[in-house]
Amino acid sequence: MTTPAEPPTVRTTCAIVGGGPAGLVLGLLLARAGVAVTVLEKHADFLRDFRGDTVHPTTLALLDDLGLFDRFEAIPHSRVTHVDLPDPE
């Protein structure tokens, strides 16, 4: 009979539970400030939606402030530049 393997011990200054947008941005900011951060996420991949399919201008400005806009812009995406609304009459 074998015994279960002992889980590894991880030491960190800060543990963030949840790798959603808020948890990852917090982890990024803390790591940039020199804090040892561990983000705990229950999903093994990022193949899921986060509350919608659009990125608002304020979010784009935040990505730029974080220095991530160029990397974000390089991801294939579609862009809405014009919307035709039906005439109410």
PDB file with one MODEL, atoms N, CA, C and O in Angstrom:
MODEL        1
ATOM      1  N   MET A   1       0.836  -1.178   0.000  1.00  0.00           N
ATOM      2  CA  MET A   1       0.000   0.000   0.000  1.00  0.00           C
ATOM      3  C   MET A   1       0.885   1.247   0.000  1.00  0.00           C
ATOM      4  O   MET A   1       1.845   1.332   0.766  1.00  0.00           O
ATOM      5  N   THR A   2       0.557   2.214  -0.862  1.00  0.00           N
ATOM      6  CA  THR A   2       1.345   3.445  -0.928  1.00  0.00           C
ATOM      7  C   THR A   2       0.601   4.567  -0.218  1.00  0.00           C
ATOM      8  O   THR A   2      -0.626   4.561  -0.121  1.00  0.00           O
ATOM      9  N   THR A   3       1.356   5.509   0.264  1.00  0.00           N
ATOM     10  CA  THR A   3       0.751   6.677   0.913  1.00  0.00           C
ATOM     11  C   THR A   3       0.723   7.825  -0.077  1.00  0.00           C
ATOM     12  O   THR A   3       1.576   7.897  -0.961  1.00  0.00           O
ATOM     13  N   PRO A   4      -0.248   8.726   0.055  1.00  0.00           N
ATOM     14  CA  PRO A   4      -0.300   9.870  -0.865  1.00  0.00           C
ATOM     15  C   PRO A   4       0.960  10.715  -0.741  1.00  0.00           C
ATOM     16  O   PRO A   4       1.555  10.836   0.330  1.00  0.00           O
ATOM     17  N   ALA A   5       1.342  11.291  -1.864  1.00  0.00           N
ATOM     18  CA  ALA A   5       2.532  12.151  -1.877  1.00  0.00           C
ATOM     19  C   ALA A   5       2.263  13.392  -1.033  1.00  0.00           C
ATOM     20  O   ALA A   5       1.157  13.934  -1.028  1.00  0.00           O
ATOM     21  N   GLU A   6       3.269  13.816  -0.340  1.00  0.00           N
ATOM     22  CA  GLU A   6       3.186  15.036   0.469  1.00  0.00           C
ATOM     23  C   GLU A   6       3.126  16.242  -0.473  1.00  0.00           C
ATOM     24  O   GLU A   6       3.993  16.384  -1.335  1.00  0.00           O
ATOM     25  N   PRO A   7       2.108  17.124  -0.326  1.00  0.00           N
ATOM     26  CA  PRO A   7       2.069  18.292  -1.213  1.00  0.00           C
ATOM     27  C   PRO A   7       3.265  19.194  -0.947  1.00  0.00           C
ATOM     28  O   PRO A   7       3.752  19.279   0.181  1.00  0.00           O
ATOM     29  N   PRO A   8       3.734  19.866  -1.991  1.00  0.00           N
ATOM     30  CA  PRO A   8       4.889  20.742  -1.800  1.00  0.00           C
ATOM     31  C   PRO A   8       4.535  21.926  -0.898  1.00  0.00           C
ATOM     32  O   PRO A   8       3.394  22.387  -0.873  1.00  0.00           O
ATOM     33  N   THR A   9       5.507  22.394  -0.183  1.00  0.00           N
ATOM     34  CA  THR A   9       5.329  23.584   0.645  1.00  0.00           C
ATOM     35  C   THR A   9       5.737  24.799  -0.164  1.00  0.00           C
ATOM     36  O   THR A   9       6.820  24.836  -0.749  1.00  0.00           O
ATOM     37  N   VAL A  10       4.870  25.781  -0.193  1.00  0.00           N
ATOM     38  CA  VAL A  10       5.141  27.017  -0.917  1.00  0.00           C
ATOM     39  C   VAL A  10       5.084  28.159   0.083  1.00  0.00           C
ATOM     40  O   VAL A  10       4.111  28.299   0.824  1.00  0.00           O
ATOM     41  N   ARG A  11       6.118  28.963   0.099  1.00  0.00           N
ATOM     42  CA  ARG A  11       6.132  30.126   0.987  1.00  0.00           C
ATOM     43  C   ARG A  11       5.956  31.381   0.126  1.00  0.00           C
ATOM     44  O   ARG A  11       6.576  31.534  -0.926  1.00  0.00           O
ATOM     45  N   THR A  12       5.104  32.255   0.607  1.00  0.00           N
ATOM     46  CA  THR A  12       4.831  33.494  -0.113  1.00  0.00           C
ATOM     47  C   THR A  12       4.499  34.587   0.888  1.00  0.00           C
ATOM     48  O   THR A  12       4.153  34.306   2.035  1.00  0.00           O
ATOM     49  N   THR A  13       4.602  35.796   0.461  1.00  0.00           N
ATOM     50  CA  THR A  13       4.213  36.919   1.296  1.00  0.00           C
ATOM     51  C   THR A  13       2.714  37.176   1.196  1.00  0.00           C
ATOM     52  O   THR A  13       2.073  37.573   2.169  1.00  0.00           O
ATOM     53  N   CYS A  14       2.163  36.941   0.001  1.00  0.00           N
ATOM     54  CA  CYS A  14       0.757  37.249  -0.248  1.00  0.00           C
ATOM     55  C   CYS A  14       0.140  36.152  -1.101  1.00  0.00           C
ATOM     56  O   CYS A  14       0.702  35.776  -2.130  1.00  0.00           O
ATOM     57  N   ALA A  15      -1.012  35.635  -0.683  1.00  0.00           N
ATOM     58  CA  ALA A  15      -1.774  34.672  -1.473  1.00  0.00           C
ATOM     59  C   ALA A  15      -3.055  35.343  -1.944  1.00  0.00           C
ATOM     60  O   ALA A  15      -3.809  35.902  -1.148  1.00  0.00           O
ATOM     61  N   ILE A  16      -3.290  35.278  -3.251  1.00  0.00           N
ATOM     62  CA  ILE A  16      -4.507  35.840  -3.842  1.00  0.00           C
ATOM     63  C   ILE A  16      -5.348  34.668  -4.308  1.00  0.00           C
ATOM     64  O   ILE A  16      -4.886  33.841  -5.095  1.00  0.00           O
ATOM     65  N   VAL A  17      -6.583  34.593  -3.825  1.00  0.00           N
ATOM     66  CA  VAL A  17      -7.477  33.502  -4.193  1.00  0.00           C
ATOM     67  C   VAL A  17      -8.358  33.978  -5.336  1.00  0.00           C
ATOM     68  O   VAL A  17      -9.214  34.844  -5.157  1.00  0.00           O
ATOM     69  N   GLY A  18      -8.139  33.402  -6.511  1.00  0.00           N
ATOM     70  CA  GLY A  18      -8.920  33.741  -7.689  1.00  0.00           C
ATOM     71  C   GLY A  18      -8.081  34.425  -8.749  1.00  0.00           C
ATOM     72  O   GLY A  18      -7.533  35.505  -8.528  1.00  0.00           O
ATOM     73  N   GLY A  19      -7.987  33.781  -9.906  1.00  0.00           N
ATOM     74  CA  GLY A  19      -7.203  34.317 -11.010  1.00  0.00           C
ATOM     75  C   GLY A  19      -8.051  34.998 -12.062  1.00  0.00           C
ATOM     76  O   GLY A  19      -7.748  34.918 -13.252  1.00  0.00           O
ATOM     77  N   GLY A  20      -9.106  35.665 -11.640  1.00  0.00           N
ATOM     78  CA  GLY A  20      -9.898  36.461 -12.573  1.00  0.00           C
ATOM     79  C   GLY A  20      -9.193  37.771 -12.859  1.00  0.00           C
ATOM     80  O   GLY A  20      -8.059  37.974 -12.424  1.00  0.00           O
ATOM     81  N   PRO A  21      -9.844  38.656 -13.580  1.00  0.00           N
ATOM     82  CA  PRO A  21      -9.205  39.928 -13.924  1.00  0.00           C
ATOM     83  C   PRO A  21      -8.697  40.711 -12.716  1.00  0.00           C
ATOM     84  O   PRO A  21      -7.576  41.219 -12.742  1.00  0.00           O
ATOM     85  N   ALA A  22      -9.498  40.814 -11.666  1.00  0.00           N
ATOM     86  CA  ALA A  22      -9.074  41.587 -10.492  1.00  0.00           C
ATOM     87  C   ALA A  22      -7.914  40.919  -9.765  1.00  0.00           C
ATOM     88  O   ALA A  22      -6.956  41.590  -9.381  1.00  0.00           O
ATOM     89  N   GLY A  23      -7.988  39.607  -9.573  1.00  0.00           N
ATOM     90  CA  GLY A  23      -6.916  38.899  -8.877  1.00  0.00           C
ATOM     91  C   GLY A  23      -5.599  38.949  -9.625  1.00  0.00           C
ATOM     92  O   GLY A  23      -4.540  39.102  -9.016  1.00  0.00           O
ATOM     93  N   LEU A  24      -5.658  38.819 -10.950  1.00  0.00           N
ATOM     94  CA  LEU A  24      -4.424  38.845 -11.735  1.00  0.00           C
ATOM     95  C   LEU A  24      -3.807  40.238 -11.790  1.00  0.00           C
ATOM     96  O   LEU A  24      -2.585  40.377 -11.734  1.00  0.00           O
ATOM     97  N   VAL A  25      -4.647  41.276 -11.899  1.00  0.00           N
ATOM     98  CA  VAL A  25      -4.095  42.638 -11.908  1.00  0.00           C
ATOM     99  C   VAL A  25      -3.480  42.947 -10.547  1.00  0.00           C
ATOM    100  O   VAL A  25      -2.402  43.538 -10.477  1.00  0.00           O
ATOM    101  N   LEU A  26      -4.151  42.558  -9.469  1.00  0.00           N
ATOM    102  CA  LEU A  26      -3.585  42.760  -8.140  1.00  0.00           C
ATOM    103  C   LEU A  26      -2.257  42.019  -8.011  1.00  0.00           C
ATOM    104  O   LEU A  26      -1.283  42.577  -7.506  1.00  0.00           O
ATOM    105  N   GLY A  27      -2.212  40.767  -8.464  1.00  0.00           N
ATOM    106  CA  GLY A  27      -0.963  40.004  -8.416  1.00  0.00           C
ATOM    107  C   GLY A  27       0.148  40.670  -9.205  1.00  0.00           C
ATOM    108  O   GLY A  27       1.292  40.720  -8.752  1.00  0.00           O
ATOM    109  N   LEU A  28      -0.182  41.185 -10.386  1.00  0.00           N
ATOM    110  CA  LEU A  28       0.803  41.876 -11.215  1.00  0.00           C
ATOM    111  C   LEU A  28       1.343  43.114 -10.508  1.00  0.00           C
ATOM    112  O   LEU A  28       2.554  43.329 -10.464  1.00  0.00           O
ATOM    113  N   LEU A  29       0.445  43.926  -9.956  1.00  0.00           N
ATOM    114  CA  LEU A  29       0.882  45.158  -9.288  1.00  0.00           C
ATOM    115  C   LEU A  29       1.738  44.863  -8.055  1.00  0.00           C
ATOM    116  O   LEU A  29       2.747  45.530  -7.824  1.00  0.00           O
ATOM    117  N   LEU A  30       1.341  43.875  -7.271  1.00  0.00           N
ATOM    118  CA  LEU A  30       2.130  43.518  -6.096  1.00  0.00           C
ATOM    119  C   LEU A  30       3.490  42.956  -6.495  1.00  0.00           C
ATOM    120  O   LEU A  30       4.503  43.299  -5.885  1.00  0.00           O
ATOM    121  N   ALA A  31       3.524  42.101  -7.506  1.00  0.00           N
ATOM    122  CA  ALA A  31       4.797  41.530  -7.957  1.00  0.00           C
ATOM    123  C   ALA A  31       5.727  42.626  -8.482  1.00  0.00           C
ATOM    124  O   ALA A  31       6.928  42.604  -8.215  1.00  0.00           O
ATOM    125  N   ARG A  32       5.176  43.573  -9.222  1.00  0.00           N
ATOM    126  CA  ARG A  32       5.996  44.693  -9.703  1.00  0.00           C
ATOM    127  C   ARG A  32       6.559  45.524  -8.551  1.00  0.00           C
ATOM    128  O   ARG A  32       7.604  46.161  -8.684  1.00  0.00           O
ATOM    129  N   ALA A  33       5.844  45.510  -7.405  1.00  0.00           N
ATOM    130  CA  ALA A  33       6.301  46.256  -6.225  1.00  0.00           C
ATOM    131  C   ALA A  33       7.274  45.430  -5.383  1.00  0.00           C
ATOM    132  O   ALA A  33       7.724  45.876  -4.327  1.00  0.00           O
ATOM    133  N   GLY A  34       7.594  44.225  -5.857  1.00  0.00           N
ATOM    134  CA  GLY A  34       8.565  43.398  -5.154  1.00  0.00           C
ATOM    135  C   GLY A  34       7.979  42.461  -4.117  1.00  0.00           C
ATOM    136  O   GLY A  34       8.727  41.866  -3.340  1.00  0.00           O
ATOM    137  N   VAL A  35       6.668  42.312  -4.082  1.00  0.00           N
ATOM    138  CA  VAL A  35       6.016  41.420  -3.128  1.00  0.00           C
ATOM    139  C   VAL A  35       5.965  40.013  -3.724  1.00  0.00           C
ATOM    140  O   VAL A  35       5.586  39.841  -4.883  1.00  0.00           O
ATOM    141  N   ALA A  36       6.345  39.014  -2.936  1.00  0.00           N
ATOM    142  CA  ALA A  36       6.227  37.621  -3.380  1.00  0.00           C
ATOM    143  C   ALA A  36       4.745  37.244  -3.361  1.00  0.00           C
ATOM    144  O   ALA A  36       4.120  37.226  -2.300  1.00  0.00           O
ATOM    145  N   VAL A  37       4.188  36.945  -4.529  1.00  0.00           N
ATOM    146  CA  VAL A  37       2.753  36.710  -4.674  1.00  0.00           C
ATOM    147  C   VAL A  37       2.513  35.309  -5.233  1.00  0.00           C
ATOM    148  O   VAL A  37       3.224  34.852  -6.128  1.00  0.00           O
ATOM    149  N   THR A  38       1.513  34.648  -4.697  1.00  0.00           N
ATOM    150  CA  THR A  38       1.028  33.389  -5.254  1.00  0.00           C
ATOM    151  C   THR A  38      -0.459  33.564  -5.545  1.00  0.00           C
ATOM    152  O   THR A  38      -1.231  33.909  -4.651  1.00  0.00           O
ATOM    153  N   VAL A  39      -0.867  33.325  -6.807  1.00  0.00           N
ATOM    154  CA  VAL A  39      -2.275  33.401  -7.180  1.00  0.00           C
ATOM    155  C   VAL A  39      -2.804  31.976  -7.241  1.00  0.00           C
ATOM    156  O   VAL A  39      -2.249  31.129  -7.941  1.00  0.00           O
ATOM    157  N   LEU A  40      -3.876  31.718  -6.505  1.00  0.00           N
ATOM    158  CA  LEU A  40      -4.511  30.405  -6.481  1.00  0.00           C
ATOM    159  C   LEU A  40      -5.754  30.445  -7.359  1.00  0.00           C
ATOM    160  O   LEU A  40      -6.634  31.282  -7.156  1.00  0.00           O
ATOM    161  N   GLU A  41      -5.829  29.547  -8.330  1.00  0.00           N
ATOM    162  CA  GLU A  41      -6.954  29.504  -9.263  1.00  0.00           C
ATOM    163  C   GLU A  41      -7.388  28.059  -9.424  1.00  0.00           C
ATOM    164  O   GLU A  41      -6.552  27.181  -9.637  1.00  0.00           O
ATOM    165  N   LYS A  42      -8.687  27.801  -9.327  1.00  0.00           N
ATOM    166  CA  LYS A  42      -9.181  26.430  -9.401  1.00  0.00           C
ATOM    167  C   LYS A  42      -9.207  25.877 -10.830  1.00  0.00           C
ATOM    168  O   LYS A  42      -9.156  24.661 -11.016  1.00  0.00           O
ATOM    169  N   HIS A  43      -9.286  26.748 -11.838  1.00  0.00           N
ATOM    170  CA  HIS A  43      -9.313  26.283 -13.223  1.00  0.00           C
ATOM    171  C   HIS A  43      -7.890  26.101 -13.746  1.00  0.00           C
ATOM    172  O   HIS A  43      -6.995  26.883 -13.425  1.00  0.00           O
ATOM    173  N   ALA A  44      -7.697  25.075 -14.542  1.00  0.00           N
ATOM    174  CA  ALA A  44      -6.367  24.792 -15.087  1.00  0.00           C
ATOM    175  C   ALA A  44      -6.074  25.584 -16.356  1.00  0.00           C
ATOM    176  O   ALA A  44      -4.935  25.589 -16.823  1.00  0.00           O
ATOM    177  N   ASP A  45      -7.079  26.255 -16.925  1.00  0.00           N
ATOM    178  CA  ASP A  45      -6.878  27.017 -18.151  1.00  0.00           C
ATOM    179  C   ASP A  45      -7.686  28.309 -18.083  1.00  0.00           C
ATOM    180  O   ASP A  45      -8.399  28.553 -17.109  1.00  0.00           O
ATOM    181  N   PHE A  46      -7.571  29.126 -19.113  1.00  0.00           N
ATOM    182  CA  PHE A  46      -8.308  30.391 -19.169  1.00  0.00           C
ATOM    183  C   PHE A  46      -9.350  30.359 -20.280  1.00  0.00           C
ATOM    184  O   PHE A  46      -9.718  31.406 -20.812  1.00  0.00           O
ATOM    185  N   LEU A  47      -9.826  29.180 -20.634  1.00  0.00           N
ATOM    186  CA  LEU A  47     -10.778  29.038 -21.728  1.00  0.00           C
ATOM    187  C   LEU A  47     -12.206  29.243 -21.231  1.00  0.00           C
ATOM    188  O   LEU A  47     -13.040  28.343 -21.328  1.00  0.00           O
ATOM    189  N   ARG A  48     -12.475  30.414 -20.704  1.00  0.00           N
ATOM    190  CA  ARG A  48     -13.814  30.755 -20.249  1.00  0.00           C
ATOM    191  C   ARG A  48     -14.004  32.266 -20.394  1.00  0.00           C
ATOM    192  O   ARG A  48     -13.040  33.025 -20.496  1.00  0.00           O
ATOM    193  N   ASP A  49     -15.243  32.669 -20.402  1.00  0.00           N
ATOM    194  CA  ASP A  49     -15.561  34.093 -20.556  1.00  0.00           C
ATOM    195  C   ASP A  49     -15.573  34.792 -19.207  1.00  0.00           C
ATOM    196  O   ASP A  49     -15.884  34.177 -18.187  1.00  0.00           O
ATOM    197  N   PHE A  50     -15.242  36.050 -19.199  1.00  0.00           N
ATOM    198  CA  PHE A  50     -15.318  36.894 -18.017  1.00  0.00           C
ATOM    199  C   PHE A  50     -16.387  37.949 -18.240  1.00  0.00           C
ATOM    200  O   PHE A  50     -16.081  39.001 -18.803  1.00  0.00           O
ATOM    201  N   ARG A  51     -17.592  37.725 -17.838  1.00  0.00           N
ATOM    202  CA  ARG A  51     -18.658  38.729 -17.778  1.00  0.00           C
ATOM    203  C   ARG A  51     -18.905  39.528 -19.055  1.00  0.00           C
ATOM    204  O   ARG A  51     -19.446  40.629 -18.964  1.00  0.00           O
ATOM    205  N   GLY A  52     -18.553  39.055 -20.198  1.00  0.00           N
ATOM    206  CA  GLY A  52     -18.892  39.798 -21.409  1.00  0.00           C
ATOM    207  C   GLY A  52     -17.882  39.637 -22.522  1.00  0.00           C
ATOM    208  O   GLY A  52     -16.810  39.056 -22.351  1.00  0.00           O
ATOM    209  N   ASP A  53     -18.256  40.165 -23.650  1.00  0.00           N
ATOM    210  CA  ASP A  53     -17.427  40.020 -24.843  1.00  0.00           C
ATOM    211  C   ASP A  53     -16.880  41.350 -25.339  1.00  0.00           C
ATOM    212  O   ASP A  53     -16.349  41.415 -26.448  1.00  0.00           O
ATOM    213  N   THR A  54     -16.993  42.401 -24.556  1.00  0.00           N
ATOM    214  CA  THR A  54     -16.488  43.698 -24.987  1.00  0.00           C
ATOM    215  C   THR A  54     -15.455  44.215 -23.994  1.00  0.00           C
ATOM    216  O   THR A  54     -15.441  43.834 -22.824  1.00  0.00           O
ATOM    217  N   VAL A  55     -14.604  45.083 -24.488  1.00  0.00           N
ATOM    218  CA  VAL A  55     -13.619  45.748 -23.642  1.00  0.00           C
ATOM    219  C   VAL A  55     -13.907  47.241 -23.738  1.00  0.00           C
ATOM    220  O   VAL A  55     -13.830  47.831 -24.816  1.00  0.00           O
ATOM    221  N   HIS A  56     -14.230  47.828 -22.629  1.00  0.00           N
ATOM    222  CA  HIS A  56     -14.623  49.235 -22.592  1.00  0.00           C
ATOM    223  C   HIS A  56     -13.395  50.152 -22.657  1.00  0.00           C
ATOM    224  O   HIS A  56     -12.291  49.740 -22.301  1.00  0.00           O
ATOM    225  N   PRO A  57     -13.591  51.386 -23.110  1.00  0.00           N
ATOM    226  CA  PRO A  57     -12.473  52.336 -23.203  1.00  0.00           C
ATOM    227  C   PRO A  57     -11.722  52.523 -21.885  1.00  0.00           C
ATOM    228  O   PRO A  57     -10.500  52.677 -21.895  1.00  0.00           O
ATOM    229  N   THR A  58     -12.426  52.512 -20.754  1.00  0.00           N
ATOM    230  CA  THR A  58     -11.730  52.674 -19.474  1.00  0.00           C
ATOM    231  C   THR A  58     -10.810  51.485 -19.194  1.00  0.00           C
ATOM    232  O   THR A  58      -9.750  51.642 -18.588  1.00  0.00           O
ATOM    233  N   THR A  59     -11.226  50.290 -19.642  1.00  0.00           N
ATOM    234  CA  THR A  59     -10.384  49.103 -19.471  1.00  0.00           C
ATOM    235  C   THR A  59      -9.157  49.203 -20.369  1.00  0.00           C
ATOM    236  O   THR A  59      -8.060  48.820 -19.962  1.00  0.00           O
ATOM    237  N   LEU A  60      -9.330  49.712 -21.579  1.00  0.00           N
ATOM    238  CA  LEU A  60      -8.187  49.897 -22.482  1.00  0.00           C
ATOM    239  C   LEU A  60      -7.191  50.882 -21.885  1.00  0.00           C
ATOM    240  O   LEU A  60      -5.980  50.691 -21.992  1.00  0.00           O
ATOM    241  N   ALA A  61      -7.703  51.935 -21.257  1.00  0.00           N
ATOM    242  CA  ALA A  61      -6.813  52.909 -20.609  1.00  0.00           C
ATOM    243  C   ALA A  61      -6.066  52.263 -19.448  1.00  0.00           C
ATOM    244  O   ALA A  61      -4.884  52.538 -19.240  1.00  0.00           O
ATOM    245  N   LEU A  62      -6.746  51.409 -18.692  1.00  0.00           N
ATOM    246  CA  LEU A  62      -6.095  50.702 -17.588  1.00  0.00           C
ATOM    247  C   LEU A  62      -4.995  49.777 -18.107  1.00  0.00           C
ATOM    248  O   LEU A  62      -3.904  49.723 -17.539  1.00  0.00           O
ATOM    249  N   LEU A  63      -5.284  49.055 -19.181  1.00  0.00           N
ATOM    250  CA  LEU A  63      -4.259  48.180 -19.772  1.00  0.00           C
ATOM    251  C   LEU A  63      -3.049  48.988 -20.214  1.00  0.00           C
ATOM    252  O   LEU A  63      -1.912  48.539 -20.071  1.00  0.00           O
ATOM    253  N   ASP A  64      -3.292  50.179 -20.751  1.00  0.00           N
ATOM    254  CA  ASP A  64      -2.193  51.048 -21.157  1.00  0.00           C
ATOM    255  C   ASP A  64      -1.399  51.511 -19.939  1.00  0.00           C
ATOM    256  O   ASP A  64      -0.169  51.513 -19.962  1.00  0.00           O
ATOM    257  N   ASP A  65      -2.101  51.902 -18.878  1.00  0.00           N
ATOM    258  CA  ASP A  65      -1.425  52.322 -17.639  1.00  0.00           C
ATOM    259  C   ASP A  65      -0.547  51.210 -17.071  1.00  0.00           C
ATOM    260  O   ASP A  65       0.506  51.478 -16.492  1.00  0.00           O
ATOM    261  N   LEU A  66      -0.986  49.957 -17.239  1.00  0.00           N
ATOM    262  CA  LEU A  66      -0.230  48.809 -16.722  1.00  0.00           C
ATOM    263  C   LEU A  66       0.896  48.377 -17.657  1.00  0.00           C
ATOM    264  O   LEU A  66       1.682  47.490 -17.325  1.00  0.00           O
ATOM    265  N   GLY A  67       0.970  49.015 -18.834  1.00  0.00           N
ATOM    266  CA  GLY A  67       1.996  48.632 -19.800  1.00  0.00           C
ATOM    267  C   GLY A  67       1.650  47.368 -20.572  1.00  0.00           C
ATOM    268  O   GLY A  67       2.536  46.711 -21.119  1.00  0.00           O
ATOM    269  N   LEU A  68       0.362  47.023 -20.620  1.00  0.00           N
ATOM    270  CA  LEU A  68      -0.076  45.785 -21.272  1.00  0.00           C
ATOM    271  C   LEU A  68      -0.855  46.015 -22.560  1.00  0.00           C
ATOM    272  O   LEU A  68      -1.251  45.053 -23.217  1.00  0.00           O
ATOM    273  N   PHE A  69      -1.083  47.281 -22.935  1.00  0.00           N
ATOM    274  CA  PHE A  69      -1.944  47.546 -24.084  1.00  0.00           C
ATOM    275  C   PHE A  69      -1.390  46.955 -25.383  1.00  0.00           C
ATOM    276  O   PHE A  69      -2.145  46.354 -26.149  1.00  0.00           O
ATOM    277  N   ASP A  70      -0.102  47.110 -25.644  1.00  0.00           N
ATOM    278  CA  ASP A  70       0.463  46.596 -26.902  1.00  0.00           C
ATOM    279  C   ASP A  70       0.298  45.087 -27.003  1.00  0.00           C
ATOM    280  O   ASP A  70      -0.006  44.567 -28.076  1.00  0.00           O
ATOM    281  N   ARG A  71       0.497  44.383 -25.900  1.00  0.00           N
ATOM    282  CA  ARG A  71       0.312  42.921 -25.918  1.00  0.00           C
ATOM    283  C   ARG A  71      -1.154  42.568 -26.117  1.00  0.00           C
ATOM    284  O   ARG A  71      -1.473  41.617 -26.831  1.00  0.00           O
ATOM    285  N   PHE A  72      -2.050  43.330 -25.488  1.00  0.00           N
ATOM    286  CA  PHE A  72      -3.488  43.111 -25.659  1.00  0.00           C
ATOM    287  C   PHE A  72      -3.902  43.383 -27.103  1.00  0.00           C
ATOM    288  O   PHE A  72      -4.642  42.600 -27.698  1.00  0.00           O
ATOM    289  N   GLU A  73      -3.433  44.473 -27.652  1.00  0.00           N
ATOM    290  CA  GLU A  73      -3.778  44.865 -29.025  1.00  0.00           C
ATOM    291  C   GLU A  73      -3.314  43.823 -30.044  1.00  0.00           C
ATOM    292  O   GLU A  73      -3.916  43.701 -31.111  1.00  0.00           O
ATOM    293  N   ALA A  74      -2.256  43.072 -29.734  1.00  0.00           N
ATOM    294  CA  ALA A  74      -1.726  42.066 -30.652  1.00  0.00           C
ATOM    295  C   ALA A  74      -2.593  40.810 -30.710  1.00  0.00           C
ATOM    296  O   ALA A  74      -2.432  39.998 -31.621  1.00  0.00           O
ATOM    297  N   ILE A  75      -3.506  40.634 -29.757  1.00  0.00           N
ATOM    298  CA  ILE A  75      -4.396  39.463 -29.756  1.00  0.00           C
ATOM    299  C   ILE A  75      -5.443  39.658 -30.842  1.00  0.00           C
ATOM    300  O   ILE A  75      -6.043  40.730 -30.924  1.00  0.00           O
ATOM    301  N   PRO A  76      -5.680  38.642 -31.688  1.00  0.00           N
ATOM    302  CA  PRO A  76      -6.696  38.789 -32.741  1.00  0.00           C
ATOM    303  C   PRO A  76      -8.062  39.137 -32.142  1.00  0.00           C
ATOM    304  O   PRO A  76      -8.508  38.516 -31.177  1.00  0.00           O
ATOM    305  N   HIS A  77      -8.713  40.135 -32.732  1.00  0.00           N
ATOM    306  CA  HIS A  77     -10.013  40.563 -32.247  1.00  0.00           C
ATOM    307  C   HIS A  77     -10.731  41.336 -33.340  1.00  0.00           C
ATOM    308  O   HIS A  77     -10.128  41.738 -34.335  1.00  0.00           O
ATOM    309  N   SER A  78     -12.022  41.535 -33.142  1.00  0.00           N
ATOM    310  CA  SER A  78     -12.779  42.374 -34.069  1.00  0.00           C
ATOM    311  C   SER A  78     -13.042  43.709 -33.392  1.00  0.00           C
ATOM    312  O   SER A  78     -13.003  43.820 -32.166  1.00  0.00           O
ATOM    313  N   ARG A  79     -13.307  44.708 -34.198  1.00  0.00           N
ATOM    314  CA  ARG A  79     -13.483  46.060 -33.682  1.00  0.00           C
ATOM    315  C   ARG A  79     -14.768  46.645 -34.274  1.00  0.00           C
ATOM    316  O   ARG A  79     -14.990  46.579 -35.483  1.00  0.00           O
ATOM    317  N   VAL A  80     -15.595  47.206 -33.424  1.00  0.00           N
ATOM    318  CA  VAL A  80     -16.814  47.870 -33.872  1.00  0.00           C
ATOM    319  C   VAL A  80     -16.501  49.347 -34.032  1.00  0.00           C
ATOM    320  O   VAL A  80     -16.137  50.023 -33.069  1.00  0.00           O
ATOM    321  N   THR A  81     -16.646  49.843 -35.256  1.00  0.00           N
ATOM    322  CA  THR A  81     -16.360  51.254 -35.510  1.00  0.00           C
ATOM    323  C   THR A  81     -17.614  52.046 -35.868  1.00  0.00           C
ATOM    324  O   THR A  81     -17.607  53.276 -35.830  1.00  0.00           O
ATOM    325  N   HIS A  82     -18.690  51.339 -36.216  1.00  0.00           N
ATOM    326  CA  HIS A  82     -19.913  52.028 -36.623  1.00  0.00           C
ATOM    327  C   HIS A  82     -21.102  51.113 -36.355  1.00  0.00           C
ATOM    328  O   HIS A  82     -21.034  49.904 -36.576  1.00  0.00           O
ATOM    329  N   VAL A  83     -22.193  51.710 -35.874  1.00  0.00           N
ATOM    330  CA  VAL A  83     -23.418  50.953 -35.628  1.00  0.00           C
ATOM    331  C   VAL A  83     -24.566  51.690 -36.304  1.00  0.00           C
ATOM    332  O   VAL A  83     -24.772  52.882 -36.074  1.00  0.00           O
ATOM    333  N   ASP A  84     -25.315  50.970 -37.144  1.00  0.00           N
ATOM    334  CA  ASP A  84     -26.510  51.533 -37.773  1.00  0.00           C
ATOM    335  C   ASP A  84     -27.725  51.156 -36.946  1.00  0.00           C
ATOM    336  O   ASP A  84     -28.017  49.973 -36.772  1.00  0.00           O
ATOM    337  N   LEU A  85     -28.436  52.156 -36.433  1.00  0.00           N
ATOM    338  CA  LEU A  85     -29.641  51.916 -35.657  1.00  0.00           C
ATOM    339  C   LEU A  85     -30.845  52.094 -36.563  1.00  0.00           C
ATOM    340  O   LEU A  85     -30.844  52.960 -37.437  1.00  0.00           O
ATOM    341  N   PRO A  86     -31.874  51.277 -36.359  1.00  0.00           N
ATOM    342  CA  PRO A  86     -33.066  51.426 -37.195  1.00  0.00           C
ATOM    343  C   PRO A  86     -33.767  52.752 -36.923  1.00  0.00           C
ATOM    344  O   PRO A  86     -33.764  53.261 -35.802  1.00  0.00           O
ATOM    345  N   ASP A  87     -34.371  53.299 -37.983  1.00  0.00           N
ATOM    346  CA  ASP A  87     -35.121  54.542 -37.853  1.00  0.00           C
ATOM    347  C   ASP A  87     -36.418  54.239 -37.106  1.00  0.00           C
ATOM    348  O   ASP A  87     -37.173  53.364 -37.528  1.00  0.00           O
ATOM    349  N   PRO A  88     -36.694  54.944 -36.001  1.00  0.00           N
ATOM    350  CA  PRO A  88     -37.889  54.624 -35.207  1.00  0.00           C
ATOM    351  C   PRO A  88     -39.204  54.916 -35.933  1.00  0.00           C
ATOM    352  O   PRO A  88     -40.260  54.493 -35.463  1.00  0.00           O
ATOM    353  N   GLU A  89     -39.172  55.608 -37.037  1.00  0.00           N
ATOM    354  CA  GLU A  89     -40.406  55.922 -37.784  1.00  0.00           C
ATOM    355  C   GLU A  89     -40.584  54.939 -38.824  1.00  0.00           C
ATOM    356  O   GLU A  89     -41.556  55.005 -39.576  1.00  0.00           O
TER     357      GLU A  89
ENDMDL
END
